[in-house]
Structure formats: C-alpha cells, structure tokens
Amino acid sequence: MADEMIRVTAANGGIRAVGITGKGFVEEARQRHKLSAVGSAALGQAMIATLLLASSMKTPQARVSLQIMGDGPLGKVFADAGADGTVRGFVKNPHVEIPLTDSNGLDVGQAIGHNGFLCVIRDEGIGIPYTSTVELASGEVGQAVAHYLFTSEQTPSVVLVGVHVNSEGIEAAGGALLQLMPQEAENNTLIDLLEERVRNFHGFSRLLREGSSPAQILVNMLEGLHPEVLPEVKPLRFACPCSLDRVLSALRMLSIAELREMMEKDGGAEVVCQFCGKVYHIDRFDLGKIIMNMEAR
C-alpha cells in the first residue's frame, strides 16, 4: 500500500476527515536513525500526526513542526511535515528500549513520558510562524495532539495514529484525523456518536495489517453519516532539504578560532543532519576557504 493521504467528508459537510498510510516513510526513518522498536513507533506516530496537522494548510510551501518534550527515556520527539506531503523527524535517544506491555505491545506513552509539553509551530510560508505550546495530556501521541487541537485551536477532534513494528521493521503505519466543522461544534448528538465510534475502534495499524485502506476505515467509522471519499489522493514521502551548501552556511556561523581548531585537530569537519542522518565530510580545503572569506570581510 503506497504512502498517501485521502480526505473524506460526512454529515453533510459537518465532519472533515483525513486518512494516511505511511509504512514507507516510517520505515525510512527507522533505517536512517537506526531506531529501536519503541523509538520507531513513537517517531512514526509523530510524523503521521504532523502530516495530519499539515493537511489543513493552504499554501504549497506551508509546514508544521511538532515537538513532544516528555519526561520519558526517549527525550524529545520532533517531526516536521509540509503541505506538499513531505515529512522528516528524529528522536533524541533513538536506541531506547522498554519492556512490552501486558498485551505484548509497545508502550509509546511510557517511552515519551506523561509529563512535559507539546509544541506546534505552523508556518504558512508568509508572515510570522504561529507557535502554540500545551501541557502533555498524555504520552500517547494521538491523545496529545487531540488535546492541543481542542485547547489551542478550539476544534473538537479525534486523532488516531498507529505503527506496528515486527522483527523485520515497520509492518504497518497510518492514522486519521476527524474534526467537527464550526457549524457542528456544539452538536452533542454528533459528538456523542463520534465518541462511541472511537471507543469501539480497534486500532488503525491493525486494520491496515488486515488489508483495509484508510478510505475503508473512515467510511466504516462514519457509517450512517453519508461519508464521501474525495477523489484527490496526495502521495507522501520522507524528505529532508539538507545539503552541502546549507552545512557550509552553518559552519560560517562559527568563529575563525573554532574553524582553525577543526582544521588542526580533526583535519576537517564531519556534520550529521539530525533530521535524516546524512553525513557531510568537510575537508581542510573547504574550511580554509571559509576562513579566508571571513578574514576578507
């Protein structure tokens, strides 16, 4: 199943829903960062949630960044996604493993922690980015993002994210966002119905593993509310805009003394992109050119 995003409307436009499959980009993140099983699940869920948040943005260059700073052993979990369908991310402590739960599952909530903050930065590509920070309602990514949407954006939302990891890597990954539109925000009957459907929901990644598509999952969840799957399908992929030019620009922010020390002690510099794990080797010649240009100013 390809990595993609689909959209569904229901209740005569009163409900907006977005569904995602993301096995490919989560597997790429797992391999790039050499993630543990629980690290893969946590980062995968964060990447999926960030793409769901980006789905409502209007401009092609718009991006959303999500930072979860909990008190669990994983440390910071960071994901960045664009309205163009690209996504990347990292975990501060990628090799952390924790015991499985009684149901033999990965305890992402324990790995992230139940105390801390969730920070969301929305950048439409024009004007000043909008930043909002809320306390973690839960170490579970979906619950934390739903709490952010209700607290910061006053939007009643359901956020479902799931990643299943087996001995070979990512077996399934995906998620969904369901939101009440403003005209239905106080429709208690509709709210109660959605809450009941969520209570009876059996896991997004499990349904993907069983062969259901995001469209089928959402149509089943919204049964009786006249769901309509929109024709647009957006491809999704792991992508990082890092480059040698950006690395050299970052090195120019250091002092001449620091650059000379790199030349003398290390014979150059090695820079690793935190987002994608790509390694850039900068030799003495390139460092020398940077120093000469700085001294000529």
Secondary structure, DSSP 8 states (H G I E B T S, - for coil): ---EEEEEEETTTTEEEEEEE-HHHHHHHHHHHT--HHHHHHHHHHHHHHHHHHTT--STT-EEEEEEEESSTT--EEEEEETTSEEEEEESSTT------TTS---HHHHH-SSEEEEEEEE-SSS--EEEEEE-S-SSHHHHHHHHHHHHH---EEEEEEEEEETTEEEEEEEEEEEE-GGGTT-HHHHHHHHHHHHT---HHHHHHTT--HHHHHHHHTTTS--EEEEEEEE-EE-----HHHHHHHHTTS-HHHHHHIIIIISEEEEE-TTT--EEEEEHHHHHHHHHHHHT-
